[in-house]
Amino acid sequence: MTRSYQMLIKILQQHFGIVILNEEQYDFRIDEYIIDSVAFIEFIVAIEQEIESQLPDDFLNFELLSSAKGFSEKLEAYMDNQRNEQLCNFIDQAIN
């Protein structure tokens, strides 16, 4: 199970009281639980707080909530990219 999928489950449980089966193969529509714009923003902010980074604007597309697996894969790719950028910055600073 990916870190990002586990994080989504945790956020939905903690912030919205939603209990989801914690199985990686289980895909569900997040938009069935996040039904209005206020909840959507709260969901995005909770993710940003968890990863300690602001998500890019393309995450502010409500259509991404049609698949928990799809959303978590996009989030996982973003987090991996952020870590790679931080590592490159660290190496650049060490070299210079």
C-alpha positions as CSV (number, residue, x, y, z in Angstrom):
1,M,0.0,0.0,0.0
2,T,1.5,3.4,-1.0
3,R,2.2,6.0,1.6
4,S,-0.1,8.5,-0.1
5,Y,-3.0,6.0,-0.1
6,Q,-2.6,5.4,3.6
7,M,-2.4,9.2,4.2
8,L,-5.7,9.7,2.3
9,I,-7.4,7.1,4.4
10,K,-6.0,8.6,7.6
11,I,-7.1,12.1,6.6
12,L,-10.6,11.0,5.7
13,Q,-10.9,9.2,9.0
14,Q,-9.5,12.0,11.2
15,H,-11.0,15.0,9.5
16,F,-14.2,13.7,8.1
17,G,-15.0,10.7,10.3
18,I,-15.1,8.4,7.2
19,V,-14.1,4.8,7.7
20,I,-12.7,3.2,4.6
21,L,-11.4,-0.3,4.3
22,N,-7.6,0.0,4.4
23,E,-6.9,-2.3,1.4
24,E,-4.8,-1.0,-1.4
25,Q,-6.8,-2.8,-4.1
26,Y,-9.9,-1.0,-2.8
27,D,-10.6,2.0,-5.0
28,F,-13.4,4.4,-4.1
29,R,-14.7,7.8,-5.2
30,I,-13.5,10.4,-2.7
31,D,-16.1,12.8,-4.1
32,E,-18.8,10.6,-2.6
33,Y,-17.5,11.8,0.8
34,I,-16.1,15.3,0.0
35,I,-19.4,16.7,-1.4
36,D,-18.9,20.5,-1.2
37,S,-16.2,23.1,-1.9
38,V,-15.6,23.8,1.8
39,A,-14.9,20.1,2.5
40,F,-12.7,19.9,-0.6
41,I,-10.6,22.8,0.6
42,E,-10.3,21.3,4.1
43,F,-9.2,18.0,2.5
44,I,-6.5,19.7,0.4
45,V,-5.3,21.7,3.4
46,A,-5.1,18.6,5.5
47,I,-2.9,16.9,2.8
48,E,-0.7,20.0,2.6
49,Q,-0.3,20.0,6.4
50,E,0.6,16.3,6.4
51,I,3.2,16.6,3.6
52,E,4.4,20.0,4.8
53,S,4.2,21.4,1.3
54,Q,1.7,23.4,-0.7
55,L,0.2,21.4,-3.5
56,P,0.3,22.8,-7.1
57,D,-2.9,24.2,-8.6
58,D,-3.5,21.1,-10.7
59,F,-4.5,19.3,-7.4
60,L,-7.4,21.8,-7.0
61,N,-9.4,19.9,-9.7
62,F,-12.5,18.3,-8.1
63,E,-12.5,15.7,-10.8
64,L,-9.4,14.2,-9.3
65,L,-11.6,12.9,-6.5
66,S,-13.2,10.3,-8.8
67,S,-10.6,7.7,-7.8
68,A,-8.7,7.4,-4.5
69,K,-6.1,5.3,-6.2
70,G,-5.6,7.8,-9.0
71,F,-5.4,10.7,-6.6
72,S,-2.9,8.8,-4.4
73,E,-0.8,7.9,-7.4
74,K,-0.6,11.6,-8.4
75,L,0.1,12.6,-4.9
76,E,2.9,9.9,-4.6
77,A,4.5,11.2,-7.8
78,Y,4.4,14.8,-6.5
79,M,5.9,13.8,-3.2
80,D,8.7,11.8,-4.9
81,N,9.4,14.8,-7.2
82,Q,9.6,17.1,-4.1
83,R,12.1,14.7,-2.4
84,N,14.2,14.5,-5.6
85,E,14.3,18.3,-5.8
86,Q,15.3,18.7,-2.2
87,L,18.1,16.1,-2.7
88,C,19.3,17.9,-5.8
89,N,19.3,21.3,-3.9
90,F,21.2,19.7,-1.0
91,I,23.8,18.3,-3.4
92,D,24.1,21.6,-5.2
93,Q,24.7,23.4,-1.9
94,A,27.3,20.9,-0.8
95,I,29.2,21.2,-4.1
96,N,29.2,25.0,-4.1
